[in-house]
Amino acid sequence: MTGWVLHVDLDQFVAAVEVLRRPELHGRPVVVGGDGDPAKRGVVSTASYEARAYGVHSGQPLRVAARKCPDAVFLPVDFAAYEQASALVMSAVRETGAVVEVLGWDEAFLALDTDDPEAAARDVQRRVRTATGLDCTVGIGDNRLRAKLATGFGKPAGVFRLTRSNWAEVVGGRPTDALWGVGAKTAKRLAAHGLHTVAELAAADPQELAAAFGPATGPWLVRLAHGEDDTPVTGAPYVARSLSKETTFQTDLDDWADVRREVLALAAQVADAVVAQDRAVGRVVVKVRYVPFTTRTHGHRLDAPTTDPATVERAALAALAEFGQDRAVRLLGVRAEFAATE
């Protein structure tokens, strides 16, 4: 038998959970975010496929979503319900006997040996639907990277196989930010070097990219464009790499003294959670969303990992000092990133 990696991704997970709780919403555009009131400030956490057809997407202001899709049903975020549904999904997936690596609420990698990976994928879909009523898409790959990207070609509720043999044909013409691990900023830098597609990146000289992106990152980008990934699927329990708190203000903060006070309050909440988990923090990041909707982040790396609340709060203020103070603020967030040794 051959070793395969499956990537299981729940379709429109949060919206789907809400529709299961309210069957009368089936087929209607559903938007989940904030406290469910589009007249207030907040952002879309997720949108059903019906809402996405109107241009609604995650991270969009609720007011914009309401303008794009005035007939949408807006619902508040219910973390407890999503955690419960996720636990049922992962329990069903583990019943396959595969090695399961949970990536979050709605996705996981499976490593298994089989001569028929499509049958294994359909079995996973059946188990998840039986246990929860939810649909999922399954990507099949000969490594994690290819399985992850394969999922996007199978949505919704489908199965797609992506391997070395069809990688260039399927992915080669895609923009570089289609690759898992390449964001908009990196794609922009690659474009500045004349590299716009995955195929162009795959044909690039690793040493030239090393000079531009660093000795490790440059060659890694080329390997990524070839679909290479030797990272194993591990059954170790999922452990969050960070924890965060953020607040959207219904009235803009014009006084930076108020901004500082709110950041300290958020940092204190984050610090309390850090102490409760007893996991050392290595970096603190502050997020500021200016009016009307421009978001910036700055981070402060600690001299040594710590769980000390006062140190976390000081680091948050140090990160805040990097921001311009000439604009009103509508959202603030503080994130504690756990030390790599954890």
C-alpha positions in Angstrom: 0.0 0.0 0.0 1.0 3.6 -0.6 1.3 6.3 2.0 -1.1 9.3 1.4 -1.9 12.6 3.1 -5.6 13.7 3.3 -6.5 17.3 4.1 -10.0 17.5 5.5 -11.6 21.0 5.4 -15.1 21.7 6.6 -17.2 23.6 4.1 -18.3 27.1 5.3 -17.9 25.6 8.8 -19.3 28.4 11.0 -22.2 29.2 8.7 -22.9 25.5 8.2 -23.1 25.0 12.0 -25.6 27.9 12.3 -27.8 26.5 9.5 -27.9 23.1 11.2 -29.2 24.9 14.3 -31.7 26.8 12.2 -32.8 24.6 9.2 -35.1 27.3 8.0 -32.0 29.2 6.9 -31.0 26.5 4.4 -30.3 28.1 1.0 -30.4 31.6 2.3 -27.4 34.0 2.5 -26.1 33.8 6.1 -23.4 36.0 7.6 -21.9 35.4 11.0 -19.9 38.1 12.8 -19.8 40.3 15.9 -23.0 40.3 17.8 -25.1 39.8 14.7 -26.1 43.4 14.2 -24.9 44.8 10.9 -25.7 48.3 12.1 -22.9 48.1 14.6 -19.2 47.9 13.9 -17.7 44.4 13.5 -16.4 42.1 10.8 -17.6 39.0 9.1 -16.3 35.8 10.6 -17.7 33.7 7.9 -20.4 33.8 5.2 -22.4 31.0 3.5 -21.8 30.3 -0.1 -25.1 32.1 -0.9 -23.8 35.3 0.8 -20.4 34.9 -0.9 -22.1 35.1 -4.3 -22.9 38.7 -3.4 -19.3 39.5 -2.6 -19.4 39.0 1.1 -16.3 37.5 2.7 -14.5 37.0 5.9 -12.9 40.1 7.5 -15.3 42.4 5.7 -17.0 45.1 7.8 -20.5 44.0 8.7 -22.0 47.2 7.3 -20.4 46.6 3.9 -21.7 43.0 3.9 -25.2 44.4 4.6 -24.9 46.8 1.7 -23.7 44.0 -0.6 -26.4 41.5 0.5 -29.3 43.3 2.2 -31.3 40.2 2.4 -28.7 38.2 4.3 -29.5 36.8 7.7 -26.9 38.2 10.2 -26.1 36.0 13.3 -23.8 36.5 16.3 -20.6 34.5 16.8 -21.1 31.5 19.1 -17.7 30.1 19.9 -19.0 27.3 22.2 -21.2 25.9 19.5 -18.3 25.8 17.0 -16.0 24.2 19.5 -18.6 21.5 20.2 -19.1 20.8 16.5 -15.4 20.7 15.9 -14.9 18.2 18.6 -17.5 15.9 17.0 -15.8 16.3 13.6 -12.3 15.4 14.9 -13.7 12.4 16.9 -15.3 11.1 13.7 -12.1 11.6 11.7 -10.0 9.8 14.3 -12.3 6.8 14.0 -10.7 6.1 10.6 -7.5 4.9 12.4 -5.3 7.3 10.5 -2.8 9.6 12.1 -4.7 12.8 12.6 -3.1 16.3 13.0 -5.7 18.9 13.9 -5.0 22.4 12.4 -7.9 24.2 14.0 -11.7 24.1 14.3 -12.4 23.1 10.8 -9.4 21.3 9.3 -7.0 18.5 9.8 -4.4 16.4 8.1 -4.6 12.6 8.0 -1.8 10.2 7.2 -2.7 6.7 6.1 -1.7 3.8 3.9 -4.1 2.8 1.2 -4.3 1.7 -2.4 -7.5 3.7 -2.9 -7.2 7.2 -1.4 -10.4 8.4 -3.1 -12.4 5.7 -1.3 -10.6 6.7 2.0 -11.6 10.3 1.4 -15.2 9.5 0.7 -15.2 7.4 3.9 -14.1 10.4 5.9 -16.8 12.6 4.3 -19.4 10.0 5.2 -18.2 9.7 8.8 -18.2 13.5 9.3 -21.7 13.9 7.8 -23.1 11.0 9.8 -21.7 12.4 13.1 -22.5 16.0 12.5 -24.6 16.7 9.4 -21.7 18.8 8.1 -20.0 18.5 4.7 -16.3 18.6 4.1 -13.9 18.7 1.2 -11.0 16.3 1.1 -7.7 17.0 -0.7 -5.5 14.1 -1.5 -1.7 14.5 -1.8 1.6 12.7 -1.7 2.6 15.3 0.9 1.0 17.8 3.2 1.5 20.8 0.8 -0.2 19.1 -2.1 -3.0 17.8 0.0 -3.7 21.2 1.4 -3.8 22.8 -2.0 -5.9 20.0 -3.5 -8.7 20.9 -1.1 -9.3 24.2 -2.9 -9.9 22.4 -6.2 -12.4 20.0 -4.6 -14.7 22.6 -2.9 -17.4 22.3 -2.0 -17.9 18.8 -0.7 -15.7 17.2 -3.3 -12.5 15.1 -3.5 -9.4 16.1 -5.5 -6.0 14.5 -5.9 -2.8 16.6 -6.4 0.5 14.8 -6.7 3.9 15.3 -8.3 2.5 13.9 -11.6 -0.2 16.6 -12.1 1.3 19.4 -10.0 2.7 21.5 -12.8 -0.4 21.1 -14.9 -2.8 22.1 -12.1 -0.9 24.6 -10.2 1.8 26.0 -12.6 -0.3 28.7 -14.0 -1.6 30.0 -10.7 -0.3 33.1 -9.0 2.4 32.6 -6.4 0.2 33.4 -3.5 -1.8 30.3 -4.3 1.0 28.5 -2.5 0.5 27.6 1.1 2.9 29.9 2.9 3.1 32.7 0.3 1.2 35.7 1.4 0.4 38.9 -0.5 3.5 40.7 0.6 5.8 37.9 -0.5 3.9 37.6 -3.8 4.4 41.3 -4.4 8.2 41.0 -3.8 8.3 38.0 -6.1 6.5 39.9 -8.8 9.1 42.7 -8.5 11.6 40.0 -9.6 9.5 39.0 -12.5 8.0 35.9 -10.8 4.2 36.0 -11.1 3.2 32.4 -11.4 4.1 29.1 -9.6 5.7 27.8 -12.8 7.9 30.9 -13.0 8.9 30.6 -9.4 9.7 26.9 -9.9 12.1 27.8 -12.7 13.9 30.5 -10.7 17.5 30.2 -9.6 17.5 29.3 -5.9 20.7 31.2 -5.3 19.4 34.4 -6.9 16.3 34.2 -4.6 18.6 33.5 -1.6 20.3 36.8 -2.3 16.9 38.6 -2.4 14.9 36.7 0.3 17.6 35.2 2.5 19.6 31.9 2.4 16.8 29.8 3.9 13.7 31.5 2.5 14.9 31.9 -1.1 15.6 28.2 -1.8 12.5 27.2 0.2 10.3 29.3 -2.1 11.6 27.4 -5.1 11.0 24.1 -3.4 7.5 25.2 -2.5 6.8 26.0 -6.1 7.8 22.4 -7.0 5.3 21.2 -4.4 8.0 19.7 -2.2 7.3 19.2 1.5 8.8 16.6 3.8 6.9 17.7 6.9 5.4 14.6 8.5 1.8 14.5 9.8 1.9 14.2 13.5 -0.7 13.0 15.9 0.4 15.3 18.7 -2.5 17.2 20.2 -3.3 20.6 18.6 -1.7 23.4 20.6 -2.4 27.0 19.7 0.7 29.1 18.8 -0.8 32.3 20.2 -3.7 33.8 22.0 -5.3 37.1 21.4 -8.0 39.6 22.4 -9.4 42.4 20.4 -12.2 45.0 20.6 -14.1 46.9 18.0 -15.3 50.3 19.3 -18.7 51.6 18.3 -17.3 55.2 18.7 -13.9 56.0 17.3 -11.0 56.6 19.7 -9.5 60.0 18.9 -7.4 60.5 22.1 -4.3 58.4 22.1 -4.5 58.2 25.9 -7.7 56.2 25.5 -5.9 54.0 22.9 -3.1 53.3 25.4 -5.6 52.6 28.2 -7.6 50.1 26.0 -4.4 48.4 24.9 -3.3 47.9 28.5 -6.7 46.4 29.3 -6.5 44.0 26.4 -2.9 43.1 27.4 -4.1 42.4 30.9 -6.7 40.0 29.6 -4.2 38.3 27.4 -1.7 38.1 30.3 -4.3 36.5 32.5 -4.9 33.8 29.9 -1.1 33.3 29.5 -0.8 32.7 33.2 -3.8 30.3 33.2 -2.2 28.2 30.4 1.3 28.5 32.0 3.0 28.9 28.5 5.8 31.3 28.1 5.4 34.2 25.7 8.2 35.2 23.3 6.6 38.1 21.4 3.6 40.5 21.8 1.8 42.0 18.8 -0.6 44.9 18.8 -3.1 45.4 16.0 -4.6 48.8 15.3 -7.4 49.4 12.8 -7.6 53.1 11.9 -10.7 54.8 10.5 -12.0 54.0 8.0 -10.6 50.5 7.7 -6.8 50.5 7.5 -5.2 47.8 9.7 -1.6 47.8 10.9 0.4 45.5 13.3 3.6 45.9 15.2 5.3 43.4 17.4 7.8 43.5 20.3 10.0 40.5 20.9 10.8 39.8 24.6 14.4 39.5 25.8 13.4 36.1 27.3 10.3 34.0 27.3 8.0 34.8 30.2 4.6 34.4 31.8 4.9 37.6 33.8 1.8 39.8 33.2 3.7 43.1 33.7 6.2 42.1 31.1 3.5 41.3 28.6 1.8 44.6 29.3 5.0 46.6 28.8 5.7 44.7 25.6 2.2 45.7 24.3 2.9 49.4 25.1 6.3 49.1 23.3 4.6 47.7 20.2 1.9 50.4 20.4 4.7 53.1 20.4 5.5 52.1 16.9 2.2 53.3 15.5 1.3 56.7 14.1 -1.0 58.7 16.4 -2.5 61.0 13.8 -5.7 59.1 13.0 -8.8 57.9 14.9 -8.9 54.2 15.9 -11.9 51.8 15.5 -10.3 48.5 16.6 -7.5 47.3 18.9 -6.1 43.9 19.4 -3.2 42.3 21.4 -1.7 38.9 20.6 0.7 36.9 22.7 2.8 34.5 20.6 4.2 31.6 22.6 7.9 30.9 22.7 9.1 28.4 20.1 10.4 26.1 22.7 6.9 25.5 24.0 
